[in-house]
């Protein structure tokens, strides 16, 4: 289980032009409120892949929504999920509650995580 003081980022990588993302944004915000009740150390971020293309280089995000979950600056999940609230809530909670979960070893995802964590520490990046 993730320690209560470990900073957690839940980052949705989407595109403004994507209708699935547009619909998903409100669900993402709803899950944020639900998860924060139990895990106040979480921060939910919305990252537009078009606006932040340089941040994502060399990775190319082609499917939406794509999710990145980081804990204490390490990636624990990176991939496409179905755009349902329940899927997101289960994934975030399972990631935070699994005592055997290890960070992802993919170096490109680790590098992306470092860039996203640095980007996401500024004000104004939360979903709300």
C-alpha positions in Angstrom: 0.0 0.0 0.0 1.2 3.5 -0.9 2.1 5.6 2.2 -0.3 8.4 3.1 2.4 11.1 2.6 3.6 9.9 -0.8 2.6 12.4 -3.5 0.4 10.9 -6.2 -0.4 12.3 -9.6 -3.2 11.0 -11.8 -2.7 12.5 -15.2 -5.1 12.2 -18.1 -3.5 12.7 -21.4 -6.2 13.8 -23.9 -6.7 16.1 -26.8 -9.1 19.1 -27.1 -10.4 17.9 -30.5 -11.3 14.5 -29.1 -15.0 14.1 -28.4 -14.3 11.1 -26.1 -12.0 13.3 -24.0 -14.5 16.1 -23.9 -17.1 13.8 -22.5 -14.6 12.1 -20.2 -13.4 15.3 -18.5 -16.4 15.6 -16.2 -16.1 11.9 -15.3 -12.4 12.5 -14.5 -13.4 15.4 -12.2 -16.0 13.2 -10.4 -13.5 10.5 -9.7 -11.1 13.1 -8.5 -13.6 14.1 -5.8 -14.3 10.5 -4.8 -10.7 9.5 -4.6 -9.6 12.6 -2.7 -11.9 11.7 0.1 -9.8 8.6 0.9 -6.4 9.7 -0.6 -5.9 13.5 -0.1 -2.3 13.3 -1.3 -3.6 12.8 -4.9 -3.5 15.4 -7.5 -5.5 15.0 -10.7 -4.1 16.7 -13.8 -5.5 17.1 -17.3 -2.7 17.3 -20.0 -3.6 18.2 -23.5 -1.3 16.3 -25.8 -1.5 18.9 -28.5 -0.7 21.8 -26.2 2.1 19.9 -24.5 3.5 18.0 -27.4 7.1 18.9 -26.5 6.6 17.5 -23.0 5.6 14.1 -24.4 8.4 13.8 -27.0 9.4 11.2 -28.0 6.3 9.3 -27.0 3.3 9.6 -29.3 -0.1 9.3 -27.6 -2.6 8.0 -30.2 -5.4 6.5 -28.1 -7.6 8.4 -25.6 -7.9 8.6 -22.7 -4.4 7.6 -21.8 -3.6 7.7 -18.1 -0.4 8.1 -16.1 -0.3 7.4 -12.4 2.8 8.4 -10.5 3.7 7.9 -6.9 6.6 9.8 -5.3 7.8 10.7 -8.8 7.8 7.1 -10.1 5.4 5.7 -12.8 3.1 3.0 -11.6 0.6 2.9 -14.5 0.8 4.2 -18.1 -1.7 3.2 -20.7 -5.1 3.6 -22.4 -8.2 3.0 -20.4 -11.9 2.8 -21.3 -13.6 6.2 -20.6 -15.8 5.0 -17.7 -15.7 6.6 -14.3 -15.8 3.2 -12.6 -12.7 2.0 -14.6 -10.7 5.1 -13.5 -11.8 4.9 -9.9 -10.9 1.1 -9.6 -7.6 1.6 -11.3 -6.5 4.5 -9.1 -7.7 2.8 -5.9 -6.1 -0.5 -6.9 -2.8 1.2 -7.7 -2.7 3.0 -4.3 -3.8 -0.1 -2.3 -1.6 -2.8 -3.9 1.3 -3.5 -1.5 3.1 -5.6 -4.2 2.9 -3.0 -7.0 6.3 -2.0 -8.4 7.1 1.1 -10.5 7.2 0.7 -14.3 10.7 -0.1 -15.6 10.2 1.4 -19.1 12.9 4.2 -19.3 10.8 6.3 -21.7 7.8 6.3 -19.3 10.2 7.1 -16.4 11.5 10.1 -18.4 8.0 11.2 -19.3 7.1 10.9 -15.6 9.9 13.2 -14.6 8.8 15.8 -17.2 5.1 15.6 -16.2 5.8 15.8 -12.5 7.9 18.9 -13.1 5.2 20.4 -15.3 2.4 19.5 -12.9 3.8 21.1 -9.8 2.9 24.6 -11.0 -0.4 26.2 -10.0 -3.5 25.9 -12.1 -3.0 22.4 -13.5 -5.7 20.6 -11.5 -8.8 19.4 -13.2 -11.2 21.6 -11.3 
